[in-house]
C-alpha cells in the first residue's frame, strides 16, 4: 500500500480500523500521530538518495509524492472502503478530475449521470472535450439509458449516489454488470454515503472518489479528497498525480484521518436526526414533496435499502411557492445555517437554484429535479428536537 506502516488494526471491523490504523510511531512514543509538516526527507548517505530516487529503496523523498499523514489517511480509507489502494487529494474535485483525466484519452467516450455534482458536469462538458473526450449524460435511475448510451469507445461511467441535491440513486451493482463485459471503468462518487453506509467497490465499482470536505471531515474545517480502487489503476494514477501535483496537505490529512476515527458514530447520529426530520416533514402542508433515501415515499427506497446500510444525513424537499417560498423558508430559520456546505456538525440549509446550481440553465436544472422551491438540509448533530423545531417554525414564514 503506501509508505506508512500501519500498526495492528486489531481486527477488521469498520470502527476498529477507523480508530486503530495509524502511521508508524516515532521515537517519542507519542500516542496521537504527530503532524509531519515537512516538504522533503533526509538521505542518510549519497547512496541512499540515489537508491530512493531510482526506486531501488522504498521510502519518503518529497511530500508531493508521499507523507506519513497522507499515507495514514489513504491506508485507513482503503481499509474502510475495501479497496486495494488509494490517493489523497487536495479537494474532492481534484480526485474526480484525476480519476477522469488520468484514465481517459483522446477519442474515449464517457457516460455520466446528469444528476452529478456541478463541477463534475463542468469537467465533462467544458474541459474534457478540449482533450477529445466526449460525454453522454443520462438519467441516473434509468438503467436502459445507460445501456443505450454505450458506444464502442465508451471507457468510463461516472455517477454519484445518492446524488446532490436530489438524492437520486444509481444501482451500482446493475451498472457494474453493464460496465464489466464492455471493459468500461465504473467511477462512483461516494461522498454522500461515506464508506460507513455504502461500499461501491464491493458492489463492483472500479474507482471510488470522495470529497473528504463533507462528512469525512464532518466539522466544516478542511478541504480534501481521495480516489481509491484496484492496485493496477491506482499504480498508474499515483504516477499521474505525482507528476500533476493535486496532493493533500499533511495538516489536512492529519485532520481528516482523525475525523475518520469518529465517522461511524457521527454518521449514525446524522442518520438518526435525518430520519426524524424526514418523518416529521412527510405530508407537511407547506411542502410539495420530501425526499430521503430510506423513506417509503422515496421512489428508490428498495434500492436504497439494498446498497446502503442507512439513508444518510441529507434531506431534500420542495417548499411551495417556488423561489419566493425557498427564500422565505431560508430567512425564517433561526438556528440552522444558510450556507452551501454539507456534512457538518451544524445543520445547514441550502437553496440550490439560487446558489450552488444557479449557473445551470433552468431547463437543465429542472431535468435534474432542482426546482426553484427545492431546499437541501444537511442534518447536523444538534438535538433532533431543535432541528425539527427550527425547520417547522421557518415554514411559518412561508406564505
Ligand atoms: C462537494 C462535492 C464534491 C467536490 O468536493 P470538493 O471537496 O468541494 O472539491 C464532489 N462530489 C460531491 C457529491 C460533492 O458533494
Boltz pocket constraint, residues with backbone or C-beta under 6 A from the ligand:
constraints:
  - pocket:
      binder: B
      contacts: [[A, 90], [A, 91], [A, 92], [A, 93], [A, 94], [A, 96], [A, 117], [A, 160], [A, 162], [A, 164], [A, 189], [A, 191], [A, 192], [A, 210], [A, 211], [A, 212], [A, 213], [A, 214], [A, 223], [A, 224], [A, 225]]
      max_distance: 6.0
